[in-house]
Amino acid sequence: MEFSVNEKIAFKEVNEIIDIMGEKYKNKVPKKLLELLKNGEDIHYITKIKKDLPFEKQEISRTALILLNYINRNYWLDEEVEKQKIKNAYRLEEEKYQKLLKEKYNPDEIFKKRGNK
């Protein structure tokens, strides 16, 4: 399987973060997924991840964040309540985004503006 440069970098970042988190978290991730990440990573890429820096301040690619989010939601969260909270947060963010798009690109408003010219 061939991966893009961005994906290879993200795989390297995710692997490094999983290693930092330790065996407890690593053992929760399916072996096939860990193998995919390991085999797909860019072995020459040097990440900017620092063990002593809080996660929120790390320089991590967007693709790596998406992958970590997927792993967190599907494998690391133990309680269904926590999983539901995250799903609800995503749903709310998506609704806000869709509302913003609708306001920005509302066809009715666009034609009204054109009609006033």
Backbone torsions as a table, in degrees:
resi	resn	phi	psi	omega
1	MET	NA	133.7	-178.2
2	GLU	-101.1	134.8	-179.3
3	PHE	-118.1	153.7	177.2
4	SER	-73.3	166.2	177.9
5	VAL	-59.2	-43.9	180.0
6	ASN	-61.6	-40.7	179.2
7	GLU	-66.3	-41.6	179.4
8	LYS	-62.2	-40.9	177.6
9	ILE	-65.8	-43.8	179.5
10	ALA	-62.0	-41.7	178.6
11	PHE	-59.8	-42.5	178.7
12	LYS	-62.5	-44.6	179.7
13	GLU	-63.6	-44.9	-179.8
14	VAL	-62.9	-44.3	177.9
15	ASN	-58.6	-43.3	-179.2
16	GLU	-65.3	-41.3	179.0
17	ILE	-65.6	-42.7	178.2
18	ILE	-61.5	-41.4	177.7
19	ASP	-61.9	-41.2	179.0
20	ILE	-64.3	-38.4	-177.0
21	MET	-68.8	-25.3	173.8
22	GLY	100.8	175.4	-174.5
23	GLU	-62.5	-34.7	-178.9
24	LYS	-54.9	-45.9	-178.9
25	TYR	-80.8	-38.6	-179.9
26	LYS	-60.0	-39.7	-178.3
27	ASN	-68.1	-18.2	179.3
28	LYS	-82.4	-16.4	-178.8
29	VAL	-88.6	132.7	179.6
30	PRO	-56.3	140.7	-178.6
31	LYS	-56.8	-38.8	-179.1
32	LYS	-62.4	-39.8	178.8
33	LEU	-67.6	-43.0	177.5
34	LEU	-60.7	-40.4	178.1
35	GLU	-64.3	-43.2	178.5
36	LEU	-59.7	-47.0	179.4
37	LEU	-62.4	-43.8	-178.3
38	LYS	-66.8	-46.0	-178.3
39	ASN	-71.1	-24.0	-177.6
40	GLY	-95.0	-8.5	-174.7
41	GLU	-72.8	156.2	174.9
42	ASP	-84.2	103.7	-174.5
43	ILE	-69.0	-16.8	-178.9
44	HIS	-92.4	-13.4	-178.6
45	TYR	-74.1	133.1	176.4
46	ILE	-104.7	115.6	-177.4
47	THR	-72.5	165.8	177.6
48	LYS	-105.4	17.2	-176.7
49	ILE	-76.3	131.7	179.9
50	LYS	-119.4	127.8	-177.1
51	LYS	-59.9	-33.6	-175.0
52	ASP	-89.4	0.5	-179.5
53	LEU	-99.8	133.9	178.4
54	PRO	-57.1	149.7	-176.0
55	PHE	-55.0	-41.6	-177.1
56	GLU	-61.3	-23.1	-176.2
57	LYS	-100.4	1.0	-179.8
58	GLN	-71.8	149.6	173.9
59	GLU	-92.4	96.9	-176.4
60	ILE	-125.9	140.4	-180.0
61	SER	-66.0	155.5	178.6
62	ARG	-60.7	-39.2	179.4
63	THR	-62.9	-40.8	178.1
64	ALA	-64.8	-40.5	177.9
65	LEU	-61.5	-40.4	178.7
66	ILE	-64.3	-43.7	178.7
67	LEU	-64.1	-43.6	178.6
68	LEU	-63.6	-37.6	177.6
69	ASN	-62.2	-44.9	178.2
70	TYR	-60.7	-47.0	-179.7
71	ILE	-63.3	-43.6	179.8
72	ASN	-59.7	-49.4	-176.3
73	ARG	-66.3	-39.0	-173.1
74	ASN	-93.8	-22.5	-174.0
75	TYR	-128.0	-33.3	-174.6
76	TRP	-90.0	-33.3	179.6
77	LEU	-72.1	127.1	-177.1
78	ASP	-89.1	-38.3	-172.6
79	GLU	-95.2	137.8	178.8
80	GLU	-61.8	-31.7	179.7
81	VAL	-61.7	-43.8	179.7
82	GLU	-64.9	-42.6	178.5
83	LYS	-60.2	-41.6	-179.3
84	GLN	-66.0	-39.1	177.8
85	LYS	-59.9	-43.3	-179.8
86	ILE	-66.5	-44.1	178.0
87	LYS	-59.9	-40.8	178.2
88	ASN	-64.7	-40.2	178.7
89	ALA	-62.7	-42.4	177.2
90	TYR	-62.7	-43.2	-179.3
91	ARG	-61.2	-44.8	179.8
92	LEU	-63.2	-41.6	178.0
93	GLU	-64.0	-40.1	178.8
94	GLU	-65.6	-39.6	178.1
95	GLU	-63.5	-41.6	177.7
96	LYS	-62.3	-43.4	-179.5
97	TYR	-63.4	-45.0	179.6
98	GLN	-64.2	-38.1	178.2
99	LYS	-64.6	-42.3	178.0
100	LEU	-62.1	-43.8	177.9
101	LEU	-62.3	-42.1	-179.3
102	LYS	-63.4	-42.3	178.6
103	GLU	-65.9	-40.3	-176.3
104	LYS	-73.3	-37.8	-174.1
105	TYR	-118.9	28.3	-179.4
106	ASN	-64.0	117.9	-177.6
107	PRO	-61.5	-34.9	179.5
108	ASP	-61.9	-43.0	-179.9
109	GLU	-68.7	-39.7	-179.9
110	ILE	-61.3	-43.6	-179.5
111	PHE	-71.0	-32.5	175.7
112	LYS	-62.5	-43.5	-179.7
113	LYS	-63.3	-40.3	179.5
114	ARG	-67.3	-35.6	-179.6
115	GLY	-68.8	-25.7	-179.5
116	ASN	-80.4	-10.5	-178.0
117	LYS	-86.1	NA	NA
